[in-house]
């Protein structure tokens, strides 16, 4: 369900599919732990799956709220236009701007460049 890698100085966290109601707390904790361990490294969360639903979009928004106070730059990549719109509408405006990309490679390159 969750994997991560380091690429171009960016922590890339991939969430495969939607976490079920039982897996949401575990998924949120795993994302939070990774962000804390690798901070201040910038983060790209990849919502990978045929149609990212509300639960996985919520996980990305929760990560955005976590990153703001930590001073960690975060972006999200998803091919789903509806998910991108939901992410932009639900982003916390009181902290670092959430940048949402359609392509993973673009998200990693842009996040790496912005952090440099």
C-alpha positions, 0 to 999 in steps of 0.5 A: 500500500505504501512505498518510498524512495529518495530521488533527486534529493526528494522523498517520494512516498507512493500510496497505491490505492485507497487505504480502507477505513481500518488502514487509514490510521496506519497509513497516516502514521507511516507517512508522518514517520517518513516525513519526520525522519527525512526532514527537512528533505522535500516530499512528493506524495504520489497517489497511484491507482486507477482512481484516487478516492477521498481517503487517499486524497485526505491522507495527502492533505493531512501530510500537507498540514503536517509539513507546513509547521515543520517547514518541509516543502511538499507536492502531490502527483496524481494523474486524476484531474478530479483528485487534483481539483479536490487537493487544490480545494482542500489545501491548507492556505495557512501554511506552505502552498501545496503544489499538485502535478499530473506527472510524477517526474515533473513533480520530483523535478519541480520540488527538487528545484524549488528546494535548492 
